[in-house]
Amino acid sequence: MTRKELGVLLLLVALCAIVAIASPQFLSVTNVQNVARLVGTYGMFSIGVGIVIITGGIDLSVGSICALLGVLLSMMLVEWGWPAAVALAAVIALGGCLGAAHGLLVARLRLQPFIVTLCGLLLYRGAARYIAEDSTKGFGTGHGFEWVRTLASGSVVGVPMPFVLMCVVAGLAWVLLHRSVFGRHLFAIGHNAEAARYSGVNTRAVITWAYILSGILAAFSAIVIAFYTNSISPASHGNFYELYAIAAAVVGGCSLRGGEGSVVGIVMGAALLQVLRNLVNLLDIPGSLDFAVMGAVILMGATADQLFGGRLRRDDG
């Protein structure tokens, strides 16, 4: 475990202790399960966004992708009568295709990731509202696809399925990032894309695949969130999810300049944010402060990266 990861872990443990003292309800089984469910749900798409950030990019479209895919999943299962397995495969494939589009625009046309994914945020939100005709979608009783609901929102020996799924995703992502050639190439591109290219790294392919992975993990999260809420309002579903993902990655040790980060850190960052949100709820603090907490967390993480990061930003002047 690196120093950054150890620091995040100690901060998470300290925060949990503070919350438990401030509100004993924090340690109740129901509350712990609820926090674990949210950590799993947010952790999955945070890992995807973290992978993109490691390359020096950004993905602002996660929340809108969740809204669009949630609407489509509901319509596939309830209105169009698609088989559940086909609907799930279609949603995951579409998430990967959207990520591929982002990656190609960034890697091939050299557009700025911020602009590309910001346009995606607007485009997918608008598409979701148009397809759903601005009406709320849901799954009703779930007749005919009960197993999907169980897989997305059930539990295993008391552990929420989203948390279990996130652990599986985190394990696979850890191997990919920290024990594979692809992972080494991701970090190399984040450190210096030109140097990586001259070293023989296919930077375009690696960057494109980073966005594809982000899109696929956003699709997995979209499925879980849709069944968890059982209500997908295209105008508001998934709002600000991208900020939670960026905050989790930054708090977990990812540098917004690229080249740094870890899966373990991102997961702990997601857990830290959810504990903070839980603290706000348990202490009856106005929910609007969620956004203030996110802003403060991102600012502190970026400041810490600037002050204590392993490398200094080059002065172009």
HUKAJO-V742572 format. One record per residue. RES is the residue in one small letter. PHI is phi in whole degrees, -180 to 180 (none if undefined). OMEGA is omega as a letter, one per 40 degrees, with the letter a starting at -180 (none if undefined). D_CENTER is the distance of its C-alpha to the mean C-alpha in Angstrom with 1 decimal. Layout:
RES;PHI;OMEGA;D_CENTER / RES;PHI;OMEGA;D_CENTER
//
This chain:
m;none;a;22.0 / t;-75;i;22.0 / r;-63;i;23.2 / k;-62;a;19.8 / e;-63;i;18.3 / l;-64;i;21.5 / g;-64;i;21.3 / v;-65;i;17.9 / l;-62;i;19.2 / l;-63;i;22.4 / l;-65;i;20.8 / l;-64;i;18.7 / v;-63;i;22.0 / a;-63;i;23.9 / l;-66;i;21.7 / c;-61;i;21.9 / a;-64;i;25.6 / i;-64;a;26.1 / v;-64;i;24.3 / a;-64;i;26.4 / i;-72;a;29.5 / a;-69;a;28.8 / s;-146;i;28.1 / p;-57;i;29.2 / q;-63;a;27.4 / f;-58;a;24.2 / l;-90;i;25.5 / s;-66;a;26.4 / v;-58;a;25.2 / t;-62;a;23.8 / n;-69;i;21.8 / v;-62;i;20.5 / q;-65;a;19.5 / n;-66;i;17.7 / v;-64;i;15.8 / a;-62;i;15.0 / r;-63;a;13.8 / l;-70;i;11.4 / v;-61;i;10.2 / g;-64;a;9.8 / t;-65;a;8.1 / y;-75;a;5.4 / g;-64;a;5.6 / m;-62;a;5.1 / f;-75;i;2.2 / s;-67;i;2.4 / i;-63;i;5.4 / g;-61;i;5.6 / v;-65;i;5.5 / g;-61;i;7.6 / i;-61;i;9.8 / v;-66;a;10.6 / i;-63;i;11.4 / i;-61;i;13.6 / t;-79;a;15.6 / g;94;i;16.2 / g;-101;i;14.2 / i;-155;i;11.6 / d;-133;a;9.5 / l;-99;a;10.3 / s;-100;a;10.4 / v;-56;a;7.1 / g;-62;i;8.9 / s;-69;i;12.1 / i;-63;i;11.1 / c;-61;i;10.3 / a;-67;a;13.7 / l;-63;a;15.5 / l;-70;i;14.7 / g;-64;i;15.2 / v;-63;a;18.6 / l;-64;i;19.5 / l;-62;i;18.9 / s;-61;a;21.1 / m;-68;i;23.7 / m;-60;a;23.8 / l;-82;a;24.5 / v;-93;a;26.6 / e;-95;a;28.3 / w;-96;i;28.6 / g;69;i;29.2 / w;-70;i;27.2 / p;-60;a;27.1 / a;-58;a;23.9 / a;-61;i;23.3 / v;-67;i;23.8 / a;-63;i;21.5 / l;-63;i;18.6 / a;-62;a;19.5 / a;-66;a;19.8 / v;-65;i;16.4 / i;-65;i;14.7 / a;-63;i;17.2 / l;-65;i;16.6 / g;-59;i;12.9 / g;-64;i;14.2 / c;-66;i;17.0 / l;-64;i;15.0 / g;-63;i;13.1 / a;-63;i;16.6 / a;-61;i;18.1 / h;-61;a;15.9 / g;-62;a;16.7 / l;-67;i;20.4 / l;-65;a;20.8 / v;-76;a;19.5 / a;-82;a;21.2 / r;-87;a;24.3 / l;-90;i;25.1 / r;59;i;23.8 / l;-77;a;22.3 / q;-69;i;20.1 / p;-56;a;16.3 / f;-61;a;16.2 / i;-68;a;18.8 / v;-59;a;17.5 / t;-78;i;14.0 / l;-66;i;15.7 / c;-64;i;18.2 / g;-63;i;15.6 / l;-55;a;14.2 / l;-73;a;17.9 / l;-64;a;18.9 / y;-71;i;16.6 / r;-65;i;17.1 / g;-65;i;20.7 / a;-64;i;20.8 / a;-62;a;19.3 / r;-67;a;21.9 / y;-69;a;24.7 / i;-64;a;24.1 / a;-85;a;24.0 / e;55;i;26.8 / d;59;i;25.0 / s;-108;a;25.5 / t;-75;i;23.3 / k;-110;i;22.5 / g;-159;a;22.3 / f;-118;i;23.4 / g;58;a;26.6 / t;-80;i;28.1 / g;75;a;26.1 / h;-64;i;29.4 / g;98;i;29.1 / f;-140;a;25.6 / e;-59;a;25.6 / w;-65;i;24.2 / v;-70;i;21.0 / r;-61;i;20.7 / t;-64;a;21.6 / l;-65;a;19.1 / a;-87;a;16.2 / s;-130;i;17.6 / g;-83;i;20.4 / s;-151;i;20.9 / v;-123;a;22.6 / v;46;i;25.3 / g;88;i;23.7 / v;-94;a;20.2 / p;-58;a;17.6 / m;-59;i;16.5 / p;-57;i;12.7 / f;-69;i;13.3 / v;-63;i;15.5 / l;-62;i;13.2 / m;-63;i;10.4 / c;-62;i;13.5 / v;-64;i;14.6 / v;-61;a;11.5 / a;-63;i;11.5 / g;-63;i;15.2 / l;-66;a;15.2 / a;-66;i;12.7 / w;-62;i;15.0 / v;-62;a;18.0 / l;-63;a;16.7 / l;-81;a;16.0 / h;-111;a;18.8 / r;-137;a;21.4 / s;-140;i;21.6 / v;-64;i;23.2 / f;-58;i;20.1 / g;-63;i;18.2 / r;-63;i;21.3 / h;-68;i;21.3 / l;-59;a;17.8 / f;-67;i;18.9 / a;-63;i;22.3 / i;-65;i;21.0 / g;-64;i;19.0 / h;-71;a;22.2 / n;-162;a;24.5 / a;-64;a;23.9 / e;-66;i;27.6 / a;-63;i;28.7 / a;-63;i;26.4 / r;-65;i;27.8 / y;-70;i;31.3 / s;-85;i;30.6 / g;101;i;30.1 / v;-79;i;26.3 / n;-79;a;25.4 / t;-62;a;22.9 / r;-63;a;22.5 / a;-66;a;21.5 / v;-64;i;19.1 / i;-64;i;17.3 / t;-61;i;17.3 / w;-67;i;15.9 / a;-62;i;13.0 / y;-72;i;12.0 / i;-63;i;13.1 / l;-62;i;10.8 / s;-62;i;7.7 / g;-65;i;9.5 / i;-66;i;10.4 / l;-69;i;7.2 / a;-64;i;6.4 / a;-66;i;10.0 / f;-59;i;9.9 / s;-64;i;7.7 / a;-61;i;10.2 / i;-65;a;13.0 / v;-64;a;12.3 / i;-66;a;11.8 / a;-61;a;14.9 / f;-76;i;17.0 / y;-68;a;16.1 / t;-85;a;17.2 / n;56;i;19.7 / s;-156;a;20.0 / i;-115;i;18.2 / s;-92;a;19.6 / p;-60;a;18.7 / a;-81;a;19.5 / s;-130;a;17.1 / h;-61;i;14.6 / g;83;i;11.0 / n;-58;i;12.6 / f;70;i;10.9 / y;-61;a;7.3 / e;-62;i;7.0 / l;-71;i;9.1 / y;-62;a;7.4 / a;-65;i;4.6 / i;-64;i;7.9 / a;-63;i;9.8 / a;-62;a;8.3 / a;-66;a;8.7 / v;-66;i;12.1 / v;-63;a;13.3 / g;-78;i;12.6 / g;109;i;14.9 / c;-75;i;13.3 / s;-90;i;15.9 / l;-68;i;15.2 / r;-87;i;18.4 / g;92;i;16.8 / g;87;a;18.4 / e;-138;i;17.1 / g;144;i;14.3 / s;-152;i;13.8 / v;-65;a;11.6 / v;-60;i;13.6 / g;-64;a;13.1 / i;-63;i;9.3 / v;-63;i;9.7 / m;-67;i;12.6 / g;-64;i;11.0 / a;-64;i;8.6 / a;-65;a;12.0 / l;-61;i;13.9 / l;-64;a;12.3 / q;-70;i;12.8 / v;-66;i;16.3 / l;-62;i;17.0 / r;-63;i;16.2 / n;-66;i;18.4 / l;-62;i;21.0 / v;-60;a;21.2 / n;-69;a;21.7 / l;-67;a;24.3 / l;-93;i;26.3 / d;56;i;26.5 / i;-80;a;25.2 / p;-50;a;24.5 / g;-62;i;21.0 / s;-63;i;21.0 / l;-73;i;20.7 / d;-52;a;17.0 / f;-72;i;16.6 / a;-64;i;19.2 / v;-63;i;17.4 / m;-60;a;14.2 / g;-61;i;16.7 / a;-65;a;18.7 / v;-65;i;15.9 / i;-62;a;14.8 / l;-63;i;18.5 / m;-66;i;19.5 / g;-65;i;16.9 / a;-66;i;18.1 / t;-66;i;21.7 / a;-62;i;21.5 / d;-64;a;20.3 / q;-69;a;23.2 / l;-82;a;25.7 / f;-119;a;25.0 / g;-63;a;23.1 / g;-74;a;24.9 / r;-141;a;25.9 / l;-96;i;27.3 / r;-69;i;26.4 / r;-71;i;29.3 / d;-88;a;31.6 / d;-72;a;32.1 / g;-83;none;35.1
//
